[in-house]
């Protein structure tokens, strides 16, 4: 994933690990410098491993790969700060998935502004697994978003969050009010 960086010096040159007689040999110095160039990005990555697995610190290109570890689907319409926040709270979001609290928290992470959620309050249950959805109870969620001024919040980004966080049988509508 990480590419080599030109002119990156190794923090632990190999020539320093050899007997001092090799320090005077120009061939040995050049030969170990070749290994140093190859190993420098690896050593740098291992030294900073904690930053790579922290979604709030990881490089942007590594963040999408890190999202795959948690099975998080990121929308390209979200800001990088929102993507990082969703990855950082992935476990808590999965725990609350399908609830209004989970939907609200997910939207708060992605949307920079005010989020209002209205719901039908309809509830149904069945003793059979995978029953047909009931026709006598209406399940719906209405999300009203007022983004902060100059916020890049789009209706498509809000729709993606709702589809990911709400139960499948619940209808939803979205209204984005321009500030």
C-alpha positions as a LaTeX table, in Angstrom:
\begin{tabular}{lrrr}
\hline
Residue & $x$ (\AA) & $y$ (\AA) & $z$ (\AA) \\
\hline
Unk1 & 0.00 & 0.00 & 0.00 \\
Unk2 & 2.76 & 2.48 & 0.93 \\
Unk3 & 5.25 & 3.33 & $-1.79$ \\
Unk4 & 8.93 & 4.01 & $-1.37$ \\
Unk5 & 9.90 & 7.60 & $-0.63$ \\
Unk6 & 12.90 & 8.96 & $-2.48$ \\
Unk7 & 15.81 & 10.16 & $-0.35$ \\
Unk8 & 14.32 & 8.62 & 2.83 \\
Unk9 & 17.17 & 7.90 & 5.21 \\
Unk10 & 17.10 & 4.78 & 7.31 \\
Unk11 & 17.00 & 5.47 & 11.04 \\
Unk12 & 19.18 & 2.36 & 11.57 \\
Unk13 & 21.80 & 2.14 & 8.76 \\
Unk14 & 23.01 & $-1.41$ & 8.28 \\
Unk15 & 26.66 & $-0.37$ & 7.95 \\
Unk16 & 26.59 & 0.61 & 11.61 \\
Unk17 & 25.61 & $-2.93$ & 12.54 \\
Unk18 & 28.59 & $-4.50$ & 10.79 \\
Unk19 & 32.11 & $-4.73$ & 12.23 \\
Unk20 & 33.91 & $-1.39$ & 11.94 \\
Unk21 & 36.36 & $-2.74$ & 9.36 \\
Unk22 & 33.53 & $-2.60$ & 6.77 \\
Unk23 & 32.96 & 1.13 & 7.38 \\
Unk24 & 36.19 & 1.84 & 5.44 \\
Unk25 & 35.18 & $-0.39$ & 2.51 \\
Unk26 & 33.34 & 1.73 & $-0.10$ \\
Unk27 & 31.75 & $-1.34$ & $-1.70$ \\
Unk28 & 30.30 & $-2.52$ & 1.65 \\
Unk29 & 28.97 & 0.99 & 2.35 \\
Unk30 & 27.25 & 1.22 & $-1.07$ \\
Unk31 & 25.94 & $-2.35$ & $-0.80$ \\
Unk32 & 24.33 & $-1.77$ & 2.64 \\
Unk33 & 22.94 & 1.63 & 1.49 \\
Unk34 & 20.96 & $-0.27$ & $-1.17$ \\
Unk35 & 19.34 & $-2.38$ & 1.55 \\
Unk36 & 18.79 & 0.75 & 3.64 \\
Unk37 & 16.81 & 2.35 & 0.80 \\
Unk38 & 14.58 & $-0.71$ & 0.56 \\
Unk39 & 14.14 & $-1.13$ & 4.32 \\
Unk40 & 13.67 & 2.56 & 5.25 \\
Unk41 & 9.91 & 2.69 & 4.31 \\
Unk42 & 9.32 & $-0.61$ & 6.14 \\
Unk43 & 11.08 & 0.60 & 9.28 \\
Unk44 & 9.24 & 3.94 & 9.10 \\
Unk45 & 5.88 & 2.17 & 8.79 \\
Unk46 & 6.57 & $-0.24$ & 11.65 \\
Unk47 & 7.81 & 2.61 & 13.85 \\
Unk48 & 4.55 & 4.51 & 13.21 \\
Unk49 & 2.21 & 1.49 & 13.25 \\
Unk50 & 0.07 & 2.97 & 16.01 \\
Unk51 & $-0.68$ & 6.00 & 13.82 \\
Unk52 & $-1.56$ & 3.80 & 10.85 \\
Unk53 & $-4.24$ & 1.86 & 12.73 \\
Unk54 & $-5.73$ & 4.96 & 14.37 \\
Unk55 & $-8.37$ & 6.26 & 11.95 \\
Unk56 & $-7.94$ & 9.81 & 13.23 \\
Unk57 & $-4.20$ & 9.81 & 12.41 \\
Unk58 & $-3.82$ & 7.44 & 9.46 \\
Unk59 & $-2.86$ & 8.80 & 6.02 \\
Unk60 & $-5.88$ & 9.47 & 3.78 \\
Unk61 & $-5.16$ & 6.63 & 1.35 \\
Unk62 & $-4.73$ & 4.22 & 4.26 \\
Unk63 & $-8.02$ & 5.32 & 5.86 \\
Unk64 & $-10.15$ & 3.66 & 3.16 \\
Unk65 & $-8.21$ & 0.42 & 3.59 \\
Unk66 & $-8.68$ & 0.67 & 7.35 \\
Unk67 & $-12.45$ & 1.03 & 6.80 \\
Unk68 & $-12.41$ & $-2.40$ & 5.18 \\
Unk69 & $-11.16$ & $-3.92$ & 8.43 \\
Unk70 & $-14.43$ & $-2.91$ & 10.09 \\
Unk71 & $-16.68$ & $-3.49$ & 7.07 \\
Unk72 & $-17.52$ & 0.21 & 6.94 \\
Unk73 & $-18.80$ & 1.54 & 3.63 \\
Unk74 & $-17.66$ & 5.12 & 3.12 \\
Unk75 & $-19.33$ & 7.59 & 0.82 \\
Unk76 & $-17.01$ & 9.76 & $-1.24$ \\
Unk77 & $-19.38$ & 12.70 & $-0.65$ \\
Unk78 & $-18.42$ & 12.72 & 3.04 \\
Unk79 & $-15.58$ & 14.90 & 4.24 \\
Unk80 & $-12.39$ & 13.14 & 5.32 \\
Unk81 & $-13.10$ & 14.17 & 8.93 \\
Unk82 & $-16.51$ & 12.48 & 8.73 \\
Unk83 & $-15.02$ & 9.33 & 7.19 \\
Unk84 & $-12.42$ & 9.16 & 9.96 \\
Unk85 & $-15.10$ & 9.68 & 12.66 \\
Unk86 & $-17.31$ & 6.91 & 11.25 \\
Unk87 & $-14.39$ & 4.47 & 11.20 \\
Unk88 & $-13.38$ & 5.45 & 14.75 \\
Unk89 & $-16.91$ & 4.77 & 16.03 \\
Unk90 & $-17.65$ & 1.77 & 13.80 \\
Unk91 & $-18.08$ & $-0.71$ & 16.65 \\
Unk92 & $-20.50$ & 1.56 & 18.54 \\
Unk93 & $-22.43$ & 2.32 & 15.34 \\
Unk94 & $-22.83$ & $-1.39$ & 14.56 \\
Unk95 & $-24.02$ & $-1.99$ & 18.10 \\
Unk96 & $-26.76$ & 0.66 & 17.64 \\
Unk97 & $-27.60$ & $-0.23$ & 14.03 \\
Unk98 & $-31.31$ & $-0.28$ & 13.27 \\
Unk99 & $-32.23$ & 2.03 & 16.14 \\
Unk100 & $-33.12$ & 5.70 & 16.06 \\
Unk101 & $-30.21$ & 6.41 & 18.43 \\
Unk102 & $-27.84$ & 4.70 & 15.99 \\
Unk103 & $-29.26$ & 6.57 & 13.01 \\
Unk104 & $-29.00$ & 9.88 & 14.87 \\
Unk105 & $-25.38$ & 9.24 & 15.92 \\
Unk106 & $-24.38$ & 8.16 & 12.42 \\
Unk107 & $-25.93$ & 11.31 & 10.94 \\
Unk108 & $-24.27$ & 13.51 & 13.58 \\
Unk109 & $-20.88$ & 12.13 & 12.55 \\
Unk110 & $-21.43$ & 12.73 & 8.86 \\
Unk111 & $-23.51$ & 15.91 & 8.78 \\
Unk112 & $-22.03$ & 19.20 & 9.87 \\
Unk113 & $-25.17$ & 20.91 & 11.15 \\
Unk114 & $-28.50$ & 20.19 & 12.80 \\
Unk115 & $-30.26$ & 16.83 & 12.39 \\
Unk116 & $-33.92$ & 16.23 & 13.26 \\
Unk117 & $-35.51$ & 12.80 & 13.05 \\
Unk118 & $-39.23$ & 12.05 & 13.10 \\
Unk119 & $-40.49$ & 8.48 & 13.15 \\
Unk120 & $-43.80$ & 6.65 & 12.95 \\
Unk121 & $-43.23$ & 4.72 & 16.13 \\
Unk122 & $-44.70$ & 1.65 & 14.44 \\
Unk123 & $-43.52$ & $-1.67$ & 15.86 \\
Unk124 & $-44.16$ & $-5.21$ & 14.73 \\
Unk125 & $-42.85$ & $-8.63$ & 15.69 \\
Unk126 & $-43.28$ & $-12.23$ & 14.66 \\
Unk127 & $-42.60$ & $-15.69$ & 16.05 \\
Unk128 & $-41.49$ & $-16.84$ & 12.59 \\
Unk129 & $-38.09$ & $-15.94$ & 11.17 \\
Unk130 & $-38.17$ & $-13.67$ & 8.14 \\
Unk131 & $-41.90$ & $-13.01$ & 8.09 \\
Unk132 & $-43.57$ & $-10.88$ & 5.45 \\
Unk133 & $-43.66$ & $-7.22$ & 6.51 \\
Unk134 & $-46.97$ & $-6.38$ & 8.18 \\
Unk135 & $-49.41$ & $-4.32$ & 6.18 \\
Unk136 & $-51.38$ & $-2.92$ & 9.11 \\
Unk137 & $-48.45$ & $-1.05$ & 10.74 \\
Unk138 & $-46.70$ & 1.81 & 8.98 \\
Unk139 & $-42.94$ & 2.14 & 9.54 \\
Unk140 & $-41.31$ & 5.36 & 8.38 \\
Unk141 & $-38.54$ & 7.79 & 9.25 \\
Unk142 & $-38.32$ & 11.41 & 8.18 \\
Unk143 & $-34.91$ & 13.08 & 8.43 \\
Unk144 & $-34.61$ & 16.86 & 8.29 \\
Unk145 & $-31.07$ & 18.21 & 7.97 \\
Unk146 & $-29.98$ & 21.83 & 8.25 \\
Unk147 & $-26.29$ & 21.92 & 7.30 \\
Unk148 & $-23.95$ & 24.53 & 8.71 \\
Unk149 & $-23.14$ & 27.43 & 6.37 \\
Unk150 & $-20.59$ & 26.46 & 3.70 \\
Unk151 & $-20.93$ & 22.79 & 4.67 \\
Unk152 & $-20.54$ & 20.30 & 1.80 \\
Unk153 & $-23.49$ & 18.19 & 3.03 \\
Unk154 & $-25.41$ & 16.67 & 0.15 \\
Unk155 & $-28.71$ & 14.86 & 0.04 \\
Unk156 & $-26.93$ & 11.84 & $-1.48$ \\
Unk157 & $-24.60$ & 11.60 & 1.55 \\
Unk158 & $-27.54$ & 11.75 & 3.97 \\
Unk159 & $-29.41$ & 9.11 & 1.93 \\
Unk160 & $-26.38$ & 6.80 & 2.09 \\
Unk161 & $-26.22$ & 7.07 & 5.88 \\
Unk162 & $-29.93$ & 6.40 & 6.28 \\
Unk163 & $-29.84$ & 3.34 & 4.01 \\
Unk164 & $-26.89$ & 1.95 & 6.01 \\
Unk165 & $-28.32$ & 2.60 & 9.47 \\
Unk166 & $-32.09$ & 2.04 & 9.28 \\
Unk167 & $-33.93$ & $-1.28$ & 9.25 \\
Unk168 & $-34.66$ & $-2.54$ & 5.74 \\
Unk169 & $-38.46$ & $-2.50$ & 6.03 \\
Unk170 & $-38.65$ & 1.14 & 7.12 \\
Unk171 & $-39.52$ & 3.78 & 4.55 \\
Unk172 & $-37.61$ & 7.03 & 4.75 \\
Unk173 & $-37.68$ & 10.56 & 3.41 \\
Unk174 & $-35.00$ & 13.21 & 3.53 \\
Unk175 & $-35.26$ & 16.95 & 3.54 \\
Unk176 & $-32.16$ & 19.11 & 3.36 \\
Unk177 & $-32.91$ & 22.71 & 4.35 \\
Unk178 & $-30.41$ & 25.22 & 3.04 \\
Unk179 & $-29.15$ & 27.53 & 5.80 \\
\hline
\end{tabular}
